[in-house]
Amino acid sequence: KKHREKKHGGKLPRAIKKNFDGSRSLHYSLGVTVTVLDKRIFENRCTWKEVKTFNGHLSYMIGFVPFKDNECTSVGDLVKKGIKLAETTGIYIIEEIVRNVCRVTKIQTIDLKISGLPFKALEIFAKGQFDEATRLQKRYRRNAKKVDEEVRKVLVERMKQRELMEEEQKQVFKDLETFFGKEEEGWEKLKSPFEGVKMEIKKKENGSKMKSVLGKAEGFADCAAEEAAAWYFESCSRENMRIHKDQGNPGKFEIRTREKRVNEKLVADIRNFPFPLSNREFVIRLLWSRKSESTIAVAVVSVDKNIDYGGGIGELVRGQTKALFTARNTEDAGGVPQCRIELLQFVDAGGLIPVGLVNQKIPQALGGIGLISDRFKRDDDIDNGELNKLTNIIMNEEQEYDDEEKRALREGKDFYEKCKKCKSFEEIPLEDPKVTLKNVHMEGDSLTMAVIQTVLDSTIEECAAFEYIKDSRKKKSAMKKRKFKKLIVQRITDHSQFYFNIRDIGSILSDREWKQFCCWQREGSNKVWTIYNDTDRLDQEFPLKPGNVLASANATVLFEALPQKGDIPQCLATFAMRVDISGNIPKTLMRILIKGQAKSVISLRKYFDKSREIDTFNRCQTMEKLKRTEVGPETALAAITFEDLAEEPKDRERVDSAFSLTDTWIKVEGKGKGWGKTTVKVKVGLLEVAAFFWDYESRAFLETTGDIERVVEREVDTWEKEVRKKQQLESEHGAKHRNRKLRNKMKLFKINEETIVIMLEPMKEKIEPNLPFIEMVSRTMKKNKILEAKEDVAIRFKKKGEKETKVEFVTRLDLGGTVSKGTTKMALHKILDKAATVQRYFNYLIELKDMRKDVGEALGADMVWNGGHLGGKNSGKDKKKHVEEVCKRSLALTKVVKKYPWFVTMLKRARIGKLAMNKAVNVKLECVEEEDARVIGNNLSPCLRSRKVISAGVDQWRLQNRAVGELF
């Protein structure tokens, strides 16, 4: 109704009479505007009936015809006044495909009773009559993937039952099997755009142009054969249509025929070809058949049928194609169904086309194999299944080792002990402060030794299993990034395997090959060993490739159980390794290579990371102690000390780049010396905030402060401890500064039930008498690399409500040595960011069901803040990465992203804030896709620019983008 009023101004009649003449018919009359001066009235009678389709599905037919006896109706009066009466006849056919999914077909003829109207005007009017189909689709539109899954699910059930085929259909499969069976030789490898999919091509002609070609693709899918075949057979599904459109192809649709079979369909497919070539038209017939209990096949053949596209499609050249798709169930992997999929395809483009274009189009034609593989990919489920299987074996099954394995394990343990005793290692800083790397390498030598150590948040069995499995899908997907060219694992027993890999170690050096024997062994209940040794048992199967160099490596990994943190098991992982890559290798390159090894340990730590749970456990322990703590006599002195330190100096300056929800001030008092204060309100209780800061070794602090280390050296008393941290100074101009070490005595004072103060005062370095000369020299050399610094810190927590605490953080810093004011200022900013860290940290912990407006605003402020994690960087790439991090850390946003994956894309586009045209997106929340999300995100910036007040711009954004309004 609203649409008609908008189109025709609401001045023309529209009347409906239900149950006309006591039947289920409708009598309706309506007026339309044909031109500015010409108006027409339609008067029709409409009725419906229920019918059954050939496959037993429910269908409805709705028909309408002109109403002849209009003399006694109001329309007759309008006709007498000069408004012409037009006629229309038509029918709607509404067919059920599956439950909640139907197909609507409309056939209509219109006689406007007008002469001399240009054909273009008639065409525009006719198109307008079919706007109703678009409106109907928008009104009932649902999530495309869900709809496809519902349709596919019904087809899969049908495929599981052997469908009786007609002789003519059987002959189609026989002809295709014979045709492709003759093409066994002459295949060439074709570069596949899909990981894990092998493609080949067979060209029928030689030269720079050709007419026909054969292609072959093979791969695997994480689903049953029926699901893969159903995806391929439903070539006009919403997902396939989107892919077809993204490839730039003009059109594709299913052709309805009178004699439709359950296992067959007809499809018209128009493929885009570059100028000056004409686009190609393929009219194909698809049939599916169950070949055996484990195999489903889909046949594709061209048919000679003329298709009326309704004009506007341009000149087309008819192409011919034949294809045979086969899906065969194989053994499950990690409890997930697996099937092998293969596609053989012949294409005759209907004319000569350049070879380069053939090589470009054939991978696209064979892409169905890669798309199926990607669509059903369940890498995490498969990896977890294999990990759980091996973990259970290590934990519960006794292993028998032969003499060679026992010798390898004994030598590996001896090597480990020698590495641990070595004192000449150089400590190398890593991007992850929770992983330590010690390395020994002489300039020009090809051999290096290293010890890498970290704590893992899992059992020794699970950690050992994860490290031992080298060919998991997650690790294989990272091969290219880690410069692996080949990786092959051959299982020998449950506890041993061969491991072969080829790596690119730099453009100026030859590729290196490693051939190794791997074995694990459980020792008692607290240790698991894994050893890696060179082996020559792979030489025959994998001879050294010409130009490559054979490298050597020995490694021993020990996983030792540590005391649990609450319910979370802890494990100390130590990697001792010796690597010889052969040749005259610069020390810088060897350091890069050994850091690459450390990155795999960092990935291992992150995989099992449960920092949030461990910090929460420690915080709860501290809160229980605080509840039992009484107000002491020394609290008055602590309060006075805080006031003295917090006294604001003259000429202090506000830090505009600080987190927007903090009030931050600093004063640089000289080179290396400065004062700073920041104030922030945190939406949690007093005890929880104080406990957060008291946990000096908190993993959250280590991640966000950028400190190299944070250590509690000694627990003096319940509320007193000696702490140490190491900081890396940053310079405005990129100059390198020595790291600073700060040792403090940390105390907590409960002033009253509503106020707590934490103080940190500097400690002097202890001098140990009668040190051996070598030890004294070693410590002196270390001191030259690290400079002592001093810092006084006072933090006051004031209760403002049950779930609100005011935090005042004050620092007085002396970095020592000669440092610029700019470097001092940056160091102060970094320290004061701790207060912003606590607010963001607790915002991340809020669940979706507990989200409030103020928390949402704080998360938004976090995303647009150029400091903190973003480090002042302002590039689009860094902004996007920061948005992804916030969505990953926030429990509330994680749930939103899990339900609506496009949500991150929308936020990233909104964050970048590029100038774009404001284009409203009237798509329901459940139907939004990546393309819609990009437009919605782009719309935020113009909405904000069009309003003086930010909140008004956000309101406009929410109103004009339906999904945003439904989500918020």
PyMOL commands that set and color helices and strands:
alter all, ss='L'
color gray80, all
select helices_A, chain A and resi 2-8+20-22+74-80+119-129+131-139+144-160+167-181+225-233+238-246+355-365+367-375+379-396+403-421+460-468+473-477+587-607+611-628+635-646+686-694+699-705+773-785+821-844+848-850+853-864+868-870+876-889+891-899+903-912+925-927+930-945+950-960+962-967
alter helices_A, ss='H'
color red, helices_A
select strands_A, chain A and resi 14-17+26-33+39-52+58-66+84-98+101-111+188-190+198-203+209-221+251-255+264-271+279-290+295-302+316-318+320-333+336-354+426-428+435-441+447-456+484-493+496-503+512-523+527-534+549-550+552-565+568-580+653-654+663-670+673-682+709-717+720-727+739-752+755-762+786-788+790-801+804-814
alter strands_A, ss='S'
color yellow, strands_A
deselect
rebuild
show_as cartoon
